[in-house]
């Protein structure tokens, strides 16, 4: 079994929290940040298992294993 270290973005919604993994595009939710993160981990594992079964995991691995990952915040305006 191969493991990956991924990043999650978690934010508060009106009812609960949403967690999203930018590397995979997978999102989940929960009543707390911890629950949302745990649900996301499970959803990402299912996503990766499915990608492996379909023979697509190699296409994803470059983004999942890149050492130079950065996160940043920025502002964008809408007219």
HELIX and SHEET records of a PDB file:
HELIX    1   1 UNK A   33  UNK A   53  1                                  21    
HELIX    2   2 UNK A   57  UNK A   65  1                                   9    
SHEET    1   A 3 UNK A   9  UNK A  12  0                                        
SHEET    2   A 3 UNK A  17  UNK A  21 -1                                        
SHEET    3   A 3 UNK A  26  UNK A  30 -1                                        
END                                                                             
